[in-house]
């Protein structure tokens, strides 16, 4: 029967939600973990190794041997701070590594007066961008570079600011690491300038690595903050397309991805933000992942470097550290916009966000954009929803007859089923008529859920009144309570289950869902509230039409 199927769907959703709630409850009440850097140091970790498959001669240089822990890797050495209109980056003299990046146009969730921090060598996470050259006595991420410590600020009228760092010259080879920051951009050009004054050609390998702990950022944003969002490395190539890599797979040496290609990039993905090395041109490159120490993992790319004797050469790989703004990412590198991962609903979510963003461009507010998109979706599916509510309304009118048949044939299930089928046939009611519309609409609703949950454009976006951030929970829980009330009204409009136990369960569902929605992002709850209100209006209209005889049952 239709109502039995719907109850089954609702119970499945409820069970799944309870599992998610229990998992988030355990995370919320788990003992505080040590910061990744401190944890690695306690476990006797080593500095990131750029490649697991290096030759013994190569591996000896980048630091495969035991060294000081990650917690103190960048202590007691010089630092430089680069300030632009989009970021504040801290660079260590050790390796010329970028050890902290604050985004000036994105603020912290808890304190909007402070910049959001992506890369950091201290604090809640260990997350740095390092690089180097593999070869005999060539500088790597453990080498101490020389530069003028202090602040480097992008001045008015300038399009870029540059930090140049010199490594000690060895065997007639001088290497300068150059970091170039651009106005209005989250791209950092990471380059090595090589002056080979020796009489021997230089054949080496450059590596560019992102080192990060495995802890997601979202685990501090509440029970349901960031549910299902991916945290970890990703590799993109034309051959393998977008490939996410799980930290646990890396730890077990079971990670599967394209290791060598003529194109592609490597990234470290987290909710809303991403860092990525984006090599240019069709040059053979090798991607790698590995566990560095403790809970810290590395993902990167290696590129060949050749400089003839007595010549100069260079290699330049852009590094992106910033928000997952889909339109901008797509223009930076092929497939880069795929870091905003919608999973199996991507084919629906991508055009859905396209519509949402275009409406936002017109109205200038993401809250109103959500409302307009909800109305559009409801209008598109109006015929399907109408069929569902029409079937439910007819079923509601038949409930007295159905209860009479159940009472008459309560001891004869076969006769009861036959009588029910005859009743449906006589009244021209399809008991499953409302199920197909629900199933058809479900992927669209799930896609919208992931769009509202995962896009950085929604982060810290206000709607009106008390809703100052659509990406976090309603601070006063007003929207979830309204959502629960609308769900209660819908329950009253539906046919009452003949089974008293089922009827009580259906009445309990609005309370349970209200409790779950307390921690959902306000943008999602806003969508559900409006969707419920539109559904109530549509269901009430159709039910009244049938009750008034506008849709008379067959005699």
WOBELJO-V552580 format. One record per helix or strand of 2 or more residues. SS is the DSSP state (~ for helix, > for strand). FROM is the first residue (numbers start at 1). TO is the last residue. Records with the same first field share a line. If there is no record, write none. Layout:
BEGIN
SS: FROM-TO / FROM-TO
END
This chain:
BEGIN
~: 2-29 / 36-42 / 56-62 / 70-72 / 217-220 / 247-251 / 326-332 / 336-339 / 343-363 / 366-380 / 382-408 / 413-427 / 435-454 / 456-458 / 478-493 / 500-517 / 522-547
>: 79-83 / 87-92 / 98-107 / 115-120 / 127-134 / 150-153 / 160-166 / 173-182 / 187-196 / 202-213 / 232-237 / 241-245 / 260-261 / 265-269 / 273-278 / 285-293 / 296-307 / 312-323
END
